[in-house]
Amino acid sequence: MKMNKVDTEKAYQLLWNQITSLELEPGEILDIAALADELGFSQISIREALRLLIHDHLVEAPPRGLYVAGLKFSDLEKISTVRLNLETLAAQQAARQATKDDLVILQTLCEEVAQDTRELFTLDQRFHQAIAKAAHNNYLADTLDRLYGLSKRLWFLALPHLDFLPSAVKSHIKLVEAIRNKDESLAMEIMQNHIEEFYLKIKDIIQEKGLIEE
Amino acid sequence: MNKKNQPESLVLGIDTGGTYTDGVLLEYNTHRIIAAHKSLTTKRDFSIGIENVIKEIELADPAAIQMVSISTTLATNAIAEGKGKRVALFLIGYDPDLIDSFDMGNRFATPHYFYIEGGHDLHGGEKAPLDLQDLLEKTRAVQQKVDAIAVSSYFSPRNPDHEIRAQNAIASVCDLPIVLGHQLSTSLGSVERATTAALNASLLAVLQEFIIAVRRAMENRGINAPLMVVRGDGTLMNDEFAAQSPVETIHSGPAASAIGGRFLSGEDQALVLDVGGTTTDLALIKDGKVTVSETGASVSGYQTKVKAANLFSIGLGGDSQIRMGRGNQITIGPERVVPLAYLAHLHPNVKERLKALSKRGWPAPYPRELEYWFMQREAADHTTFTAREQQVIDILKSGPKPATEVLKTMGLLDPSQIDLDNLWREEIIGKSGFTPTDILHIEAKHTPWDIEASQAALSVFSHYLNWDEDRFQQAFWETVTEKITKAVLHFLTEKEIPTENGTGHDLALWFLNNTLIPAHDQLETSVNLKIPLIGIGAPAKVILDKTAQVFNTKLVLPEHYQVANAAGAVAGSVMVTEEILIYPQLSAGNVDVIGYYLQARDGREEIEEFEQAIDKAKHIAGENALSAALRSGADNPQVEIEVIQDGMDSYRIKAKAVGKPRLEG
């Protein structure tokens, strides 16, 4: 595995967080020298971090300049379609492959209580990553990881208009139960409904409030 | 590339000592020093002092530099001052009663340690199942209170399974960095392994920030070269390795000095004495190499499993404060202050005040009136001070003042009545006093600053003692030589130095005293050092001259000995070691040997035949060491493999890959 340099890795994490939480807004110009000064990094590390983010589809590099990738309504459809299928696959594989350790981890994550919607999202993300890990297919886990970044931006866009989502927690508990019982089709079904519900809600809010141009 | 035709390989070595941060620009192949720079060490943030060196050292062409290498007391200092990050330590399969009964809980370097069921036995068999549930509950409970997590499992070098499973689980529930004991140490001492893991975890972010700052400074100066960091045994690792195992940089400063002394002098057998501003550090060169401590580095009372040079350090340096001790004894150090010559050089009115003090008839001037306090830097705007701190700052704003005057203004009698630790530590106020550097000014041996101020201070001391000034100087030099001589004797013999017990009947003490100052009419005693002394650091020449005489040996001062420490930062080899354990797999009831386990860093496998296991271990260890050495910047590393018996039927296969650093233009 090729390691990124320490400073590139750190700069990447910082920028990833700023972009996925919309602190750096879609379409915003990214000035390497200014970012290096502001964050206290070498310009090389910022440049390398941005290159990684281009690969993540979070930064765009048109012929001139660098921008935070724009958000389009069609992205929502595309991302949700891919995630829906891959998450369902992950749930199925997890039901087949999960070890005792995986089940302890999933159970622990289910029992954790979020204090607010933002924390709930973090927990939800951890839960999905743990499912992907329990599927014991690193290619699947890597692909899903990259989709979380894209998904997170849509979620943060809707965040101010969202209510608490206790139903998500309930479906997590049912999902762990299905995985424990090695019930592949039930695990797939719960996951499918869970993801669909999530995207429908986000889609509604984004459309209703006109948060992205169609 | 043909080395002979290559005109120059320029490298930049930087050493951060307790007082100064030194930099040298050096031609790697010929060891020729082209430029040197000295900057004050900034303890509050070491990277500032290093940035200053990188910014200011004379460089004709920064782009031509092929390597930057740094030795730093950052890790040692962070541990000593509690600046490391907060760590939760999980001890899997450790016996709480045993730890308690030996009162070892305070040896883990963190108050947040937790016992978890699990662990293995000597044969790598599972002692008890890992209680993952409990581990995760404890992680959830503590994760908001710490910045990193360390895990050490009982006998993990024999079987790291529980550490790896713990890491996997912890990483699923939180984002904190995780350090595993078996990755840092393959030896079986469970307490030291846990301590090493906890210290490493606490230093991860510290070293990461440091590397980010240094790389930014390099870029600003137009230097595009690999960055190396010196380990505690003087070898080099690249910055990526350093960021993962910061604990290995403990004691890297003194190790670099020793290697620099060897590098510049070419002496293969010698005792290196590095006289810095704060301390004098001793290290032994044997067959061209710095000797390494058998037990592992210890820092701030914590015993680790980190390989480090065998060092001894005493609190005596050029800027050690000279004071009057009990019974009118001259004491030197361990506190480091700014020499009065330098303070007066910056603030001429200090000189005038010192001169006036030395001429004052009544009340007679006291040596303690020679301690000055001064503003060292402006505090950042957002800093808030206590009322007392603010008062001191207000008093010092108009310029340096004697400590006695500051206290008097505040209506206090003794500095112990106020807590100014914060101001000292943040280097907002500084302390100045009479130092060996001042004596060197008076004796015209080293005179960059104000001689008159030093002279006035000397006259206060000798006046107070009713001595003439020559007698004071003589007594001072005797004290210096005695301290260093005792340090050398203790370091080389590992014996305790006898102390004055009042009876006068101790023969060892008499030998020592008579050797230092011959006093017997008939008996002459002497001790001969069979190897030369190598002196390093600006005051080395004068400070060590008499010590070399006592030991009847020569004092070697290599060219540029003042900055040999910084040269040492680039002089080490890049080294990576890789260990694999082979131990028997036993039948049920531990009766028969039915095969062998081969335990490498990342996994364990079973092999039936012993010979086959050894061959395979040698192969894997060699390959791993080689590729790790290449990744950490070694040029054409050579691999040596050693098989060491480690208990019954157990073997340790150790591969060491060593090469010169790869220089990149």
Interface residues (C-beta under 8 A of the other chain):
Chain A: M3 K5 V6 D7 K10 A36 G40 F41 S42 Q43 I44 S45 D101 V104 I105 T108 L109 E112 R126 Q129 A130 K133
Chain B: L132 Q133 L136 E137 R140 R165 N168 A169 S172 V173 Q208 I211 I212 A213 R215 R216 M218 E219 N224 D239 E240 A243
